[in-house]
Amino acid sequence: MLSTDEEQKIVMAAKNICRGMSSRRRTLCHVQQRITNLSAQYRSLKKGQKLEGDTCHSTSLLNSSFGQDQKALKETSGHSLSQQREELMK
């Protein structure tokens, strides 16, 4: 039989895990949308169509945007996992 404090810790850990999963899901959806948009822009560039500015600038802009999205996803998932571990270890 668990004490009230132990039950509360388990409930809080479960809530934090759910929040982390929701946060990662939102971030993943955002990154997937950005990838779709960047892919469409890349196809336009590949066909020789120019976006705003010259092709070199647009390509570097696409690469930097993708890098920012990767960084955001990595930070979000890493932070949530460390929080979950801390909660479960308490």
VMD Tcl script that draws the C-alpha trace (Angstrom):
set ca {
  {0.00 0.00 0.00}
  {1.33 3.44 -0.95}
  {1.24 6.42 1.33}
  {-0.52 9.61 0.27}
  {2.82 11.34 -0.35}
  {4.02 8.50 -2.56}
  {0.78 8.57 -4.55}
  {1.09 12.33 -5.02}
  {4.67 11.96 -6.26}
  {3.58 9.32 -8.76}
  {0.69 11.51 -9.96}
  {2.99 14.53 -10.34}
  {5.56 12.45 -12.24}
  {2.83 11.16 -14.57}
  {1.53 14.70 -15.17}
  {5.03 15.94 -15.95}
  {5.58 13.07 -18.37}
  {2.30 13.91 -20.13}
  {3.23 17.59 -20.33}
  {6.62 16.66 -21.77}
  {5.01 14.41 -24.37}
  {2.55 17.15 -25.34}
  {5.34 19.69 -25.62}
  {7.41 17.36 -27.80}
  {4.39 16.58 -29.97}
  {3.74 20.31 -30.55}
  {7.40 20.89 -31.36}
  {7.45 17.91 -33.71}
  {4.33 19.17 -35.53}
  {5.94 22.61 -35.89}
  {9.17 21.10 -37.23}
  {7.26 18.85 -39.66}
  {5.36 21.88 -40.99}
  {8.61 23.83 -41.40}
  {10.20 20.88 -43.22}
  {7.23 20.71 -45.57}
  {7.49 24.44 -46.26}
  {11.26 24.32 -46.72}
  {10.94 21.32 -49.00}
  {8.49 23.20 -51.21}
  {10.84 26.19 -51.30}
  {13.76 23.92 -52.15}
  {11.84 22.34 -55.04}
  {11.10 25.82 -56.35}
  {14.78 26.72 -56.15}
  {15.79 23.47 -57.80}
  {13.49 24.20 -60.74}
  {15.28 27.50 -61.19}
  {12.60 29.70 -59.70}
  {13.86 32.41 -57.42}
  {12.39 33.21 -54.06}
  {12.95 36.60 -52.50}
  {16.53 37.61 -53.26}
  {19.11 35.56 -55.10}
  {19.35 31.77 -55.10}
  {22.51 31.59 -52.96}
  {20.98 33.74 -50.26}
  {17.73 31.78 -50.34}
  {19.51 28.43 -50.08}
  {21.56 29.58 -47.08}
  {18.37 30.93 -45.52}
  {16.70 27.53 -45.96}
  {19.66 25.76 -44.38}
  {19.75 28.11 -41.39}
  {15.99 27.75 -40.85}
  {16.25 23.98 -40.82}
  {19.15 24.15 -38.37}
  {17.14 26.32 -36.00}
  {14.23 23.86 -36.07}
  {16.57 20.94 -35.38}
  {18.08 22.80 -32.44}
  {14.64 23.63 -30.99}
  {13.51 20.01 -31.23}
  {16.71 18.73 -29.63}
  {16.52 21.24 -26.76}
  {12.86 20.51 -26.08}
  {13.21 16.74 -26.06}
  {16.43 16.77 -24.03}
  {15.04 19.14 -21.42}
  {11.84 17.15 -21.00}
  {13.69 13.85 -20.63}
  {15.95 15.23 -17.91}
  {12.93 16.61 -16.05}
  {11.17 13.26 -16.29}
  {14.21 11.44 -14.93}
  {14.42 13.85 -12.00}
  {10.74 13.41 -11.19}
  {10.95 9.64 -11.30}
  {14.08 9.58 -9.14}
  {12.46 11.60 -6.32}
}
mol new
graphics top color blue
foreach p $ca { graphics top sphere $p radius 0.5 }
foreach p [lrange $ca 0 end-1] q [lrange $ca 1 end] { graphics top cylinder $p $q radius 0.2 }
display resetview
